[in-house]
Amino acid sequence: MVGARIRNLRESNGLSQRKFCMMIDMNRTYFSEVEKGKRNISLDNLIKIADGLNIGLEDLFRDM
């Protein structure tokens, strides 16, 4: 699941949801629901998250 992958990458970078959402200018409630798999996410927001994690979009889906 992409939400769990995003959470693992964010946490491995030592970032709280609050700090990460501030960095990428995304609503924390929305982001939390994405990480929990409760929300569909647009390609634009996936790119924003990947950029915030300093990885390519392809790396977001690696080993899934």
WOFEN-V423083 format. One line per field, one symbol per residue. phi: phi as a letter, one per 40 degrees, with the letter a starting at -180 (. if undefined). burial: # if it has 16 or more other ideal C-beta (glycine too) atoms within 10 Angstrom, else .. Layout:
BEGIN
phi=???
burial=???
END
This chain:
BEGIN
phi=.cccccdccccccgbcddcccccbfbcccdcdccccgcbcbccdcccccdcccfbcdcccbcgc
burial=..#.###.##....#.#..##....#....##.##.....#...##.###.##......#....
END
